[in-house]
Amino acid sequence: MNDTKPLDVIVAVIGGGAAGYFAAIHASGPGIEVLLFEKSPKVLSKVKISGGGRCNVTHRPMEITKLIKNYPRGEKFLKKGFAHFSIEDTFTWFESRGVPLKIEEDGRVFPKSNTSQSIVDVLQEEAARLGVQLRISTGIKIIRPSETGFLLQTDQGEMVVSKVIVASGGHPNLSSYEFLKLLNHNIIKPIPSLFTFNTPQEPIRELMGIAMGDALVKLEGTKLSYRGPILITHWGISGPAVLKLSAFGADWLHEKQYTARAIIHWNADLGEQDYVEQLNGYAQIHPNRKVGSHPLFGVPTRLWEHFCSKAAILEPQLYGQLPKKLINKLVQCLFCYSVGIQGKTTFKEEFVTAGGLVLDEINPETLESRFHPGLYFAGEVLNLDGITGGFNFQAAWTTGYLAGSSAKESLKM
Ligand SMILES: Cc1cc2nc3c(=O)[nH]c(=O)nc-3n(C[C@H](O)[C@H](O)[C@H](O)COP(=O)(O)OP(=O)(O)OC[C@H]3O[C@@H](n4cnc5c(N)ncnc54)[C@H](O)[C@@H]3O)c2cc1C
């Protein structure tokens, strides 16, 4: 590879994903040559498959103080970045380029077209319009700081560039970060985040398909508990409450080798005493109704029957004659249902890597390395990740924007 351009105008972006594209687009400008390296033959592969093929681009606009709470890792770091490029900016960026977005009831934001291809297309069109040069099937083997910038060793040969933006994504293996080793940045061991819990020993699995709209799920032995919809699957438990718990409990669960206990409170609005009072109240009004066939608290019939069987409430049991002991047992099922977790399952709609580049070694305003001026990082390669709902792409847009525009700005000096 023989590039004859003056060295001080070449910006190399490593990784053709969401963060890499956004960085490349924002690094572009008159007299700046931006080279985008992607090791695989395809760019934007994750964007394409994301959100079940619809791409959950971001989340409903919210204040930064609230937004950062959706990042188990990187909360403080991203606070600075969001002050420069936040959810509203994501809306403006895509919509002003002909990709209208829509907010769904749960706050997730998708392109109105309902296909991720709209996002892939606009990123590719914008990069092409700005003259970003794509080098696909070109993996970076090593980055070596040099006096004039950085020497990049690729599959195809070597070249020197003055600025480098690393946007190589998250990877489950530490070996994927090997190409960064000469930069002396520290890397936190990558582990998975956003997964569902397997409960192979629990009879509850037989109730697959049942959902409760507002549960509270806790991890026994921690202070972690999250609220939201819960879904029983063939393998165990899933849904937003479980995914949130998997993200905030990623380190702890990894340490425990994904063997733990979850406590489910099926109706987060109700306290233990509320259940008792409402059951007693119902028994007074309908003493001759059978408990097993008259579910309360919005619990689906099959789940209610399961609770009754667990509480040893027999089929003919009437509400009016329900002993206190059995009421208490039923309330235990409703208020603190304990399930054994043994293993995890990747959540196909969205999964991410916790771990990556240590954030303290990077300037959160510019995404520049504190060790090597002219070196920037963006996206999931950093030790930051969000819960499901569009927060991971928002972090990619924000850090990509900052890394790209900071690299560009530094070339003006
Ligand atoms: C199935 C799935 C669905 C998802 N859905 C959503 C969603 O709807 N909403 C959301 O917010 N998040 C979603 N996510 C998470 C989101 O996709 C990621 O957080 C985001 O793609 C990270 O972007 P990135 O650019 O940092 O990394 P990536 O998208 O992983 O891109 C990094 C790129 O760098 C390349 N690369 C790596 N090393 C090198 C090298 N040495 N040389 C050259 N190239 C290299 C890789 O091949 C890759 O193309 C989903 C994730 C998955 C797996």
The ligand as an SDF file (V2000), in Angstrom:
LIG
                    3D

 53 58  0  0  0  0  0  0  0  0999 V2000
  -28.0430   -9.0140   17.1720 C   0  0  0  0  0  0  0  0  0  0  0  0
  -27.7860   -7.6120   17.7140 C   0  0  0  0  0  0  0  0  0  0  0  0
  -28.8130   -6.6850   17.6640 C   0  0  0  0  0  0  0  0  0  0  0  0
  -28.5960   -5.4010   18.1950 C   0  0  0  0  0  0  0  0  0  0  0  0
  -29.6250   -4.4930   18.1470 N   0  0  0  0  0  0  0  0  0  0  0  0
  -29.4290   -3.2620   18.6760 C   0  0  0  0  0  0  0  0  0  0  0  0
  -30.4570   -2.2760   18.6080 C   0  0  0  0  0  0  0  0  0  0  0  0
  -31.5140   -2.4850   17.9900 O   0  0  0  0  0  0  0  0  0  0  0  0
  -30.2340   -1.0710   19.2150 N   0  0  0  0  0  0  0  0  0  0  0  0
  -29.0540   -0.7840   19.8510 C   0  0  0  0  0  0  0  0  0  0  0  0
  -28.9070    0.3230   20.3850 O   0  0  0  0  0  0  0  0  0  0  0  0
  -28.0500   -1.6780   19.8800 N   0  0  0  0  0  0  0  0  0  0  0  0
  -28.2030   -2.8910   19.3040 C   0  0  0  0  0  0  0  0  0  0  0  0
  -27.1840   -3.7940   19.3500 N   0  0  0  0  0  0  0  0  0  0  0  0
  -25.8850   -3.3760   19.8900 C   0  0  0  0  0  0  0  0  0  0  0  0
  -25.1880   -2.5490   18.7960 C   0  0  0  0  0  0  0  0  0  0  0  0
  -25.3010   -3.2510   17.5750 O   0  0  0  0  0  0  0  0  0  0  0  0
  -23.7220   -2.3150   19.1310 C   0  0  0  0  0  0  0  0  0  0  0  0
  -23.6200   -1.7170   20.4030 O   0  0  0  0  0  0  0  0  0  0  0  0
  -23.1130   -1.3920   18.0770 C   0  0  0  0  0  0  0  0  0  0  0  0
  -23.2080   -2.0210   16.8130 O   0  0  0  0  0  0  0  0  0  0  0  0
  -21.6580   -1.0840   18.3890 C   0  0  0  0  0  0  0  0  0  0  0  0
  -21.1480   -0.3840   17.2960 O   0  0  0  0  0  0  0  0  0  0  0  0
  -19.6010   -0.3390   17.0250 P   0  0  0  0  0  0  0  0  0  0  0  0
  -19.4390    0.4220   15.7650 O   0  0  0  0  0  0  0  0  0  0  0  0
  -18.8950    0.1210   18.2260 O   0  0  0  0  0  0  0  0  0  0  0  0
  -19.1580   -1.8660   16.8150 O   0  0  0  0  0  0  0  0  0  0  0  0
  -19.5430   -2.9040   15.6750 P   0  0  0  0  0  0  0  0  0  0  0  0
  -20.8870   -2.6390   15.1290 O   0  0  0  0  0  0  0  0  0  0  0  0
  -19.2690   -4.2260   16.2610 O   0  0  0  0  0  0  0  0  0  0  0  0
  -18.4950   -2.5990   14.5330 O   0  0  0  0  0  0  0  0  0  0  0  0
  -17.1170   -2.8350   14.6710 C   0  0  0  0  0  0  0  0  0  0  0  0
  -16.5450   -3.2130   13.3390 C   0  0  0  0  0  0  0  0  0  0  0  0
  -15.1120   -3.2220   13.4310 O   0  0  0  0  0  0  0  0  0  0  0  0
  -14.6170   -4.2940   12.6660 C   0  0  0  0  0  0  0  0  0  0  0  0
  -13.2690   -4.6110   13.1580 N   0  0  0  0  0  0  0  0  0  0  0  0
  -12.9410   -5.1670   14.3440 C   0  0  0  0  0  0  0  0  0  0  0  0
  -11.6000   -5.2750   14.4680 N   0  0  0  0  0  0  0  0  0  0  0  0
  -11.0770   -4.7550   13.3360 C   0  0  0  0  0  0  0  0  0  0  0  0
   -9.7430   -4.6010   12.8650 C   0  0  0  0  0  0  0  0  0  0  0  0
   -8.6880   -5.0090   13.5940 N   0  0  0  0  0  0  0  0  0  0  0  0
   -9.5450   -4.0490   11.6380 N   0  0  0  0  0  0  0  0  0  0  0  0
  -10.6150   -3.6460   10.8890 C   0  0  0  0  0  0  0  0  0  0  0  0
  -11.9060   -3.7970   11.2730 N   0  0  0  0  0  0  0  0  0  0  0  0
  -12.1330   -4.3310   12.5010 C   0  0  0  0  0  0  0  0  0  0  0  0
  -15.6570   -5.3930   12.8780 C   0  0  0  0  0  0  0  0  0  0  0  0
  -15.5890   -6.3470   11.8370 O   0  0  0  0  0  0  0  0  0  0  0  0
  -16.9630   -4.6000   12.8780 C   0  0  0  0  0  0  0  0  0  0  0  0
  -17.5280   -4.4910   11.6030 O   0  0  0  0  0  0  0  0  0  0  0  0
  -27.3490   -5.0780   18.7800 C   0  0  0  0  0  0  0  0  0  0  0  0
  -26.3310   -6.0140   18.8040 C   0  0  0  0  0  0  0  0  0  0  0  0
  -26.5370   -7.2650   18.2760 C   0  0  0  0  0  0  0  0  0  0  0  0
  -25.4120   -8.2610   18.3020 C   0  0  0  0  0  0  0  0  0  0  0  0
  1  2  1  0
  2  3  1  0
  2 52  2  0
  3  4  2  0
  4  5  1  0
  4 50  1  0
  5  6  2  0
  6  7  1  0
  6 13  1  0
  7  8  2  0
  7  9  1  0
  9 10  1  0
 10 11  2  0
 10 12  1  0
 12 13  2  0
 13 14  1  0
 14 15  1  0
 14 50  1  0
 15 16  1  0
 16 17  1  0
 16 18  1  0
 18 19  1  0
 18 20  1  0
 20 21  1  0
 20 22  1  0
 22 23  1  0
 23 24  1  0
 24 25  2  0
 24 26  1  0
 24 27  1  0
 27 28  1  0
 28 29  2  0
 28 30  1  0
 28 31  1  0
 31 32  1  0
 32 33  1  0
 33 34  1  0
 33 48  1  0
 34 35  1  0
 35 36  1  0
 35 46  1  0
 36 37  1  0
 36 45  1  0
 37 38  2  0
 38 39  1  0
 39 40  1  0
 39 45  2  0
 40 41  1  0
 40 42  2  0
 42 43  1  0
 43 44  2  0
 44 45  1  0
 46 47  1  0
 46 48  1  0
 48 49  1  0
 50 51  2  0
 51 52  1  0
 52 53  1  0
M  END
$$$$
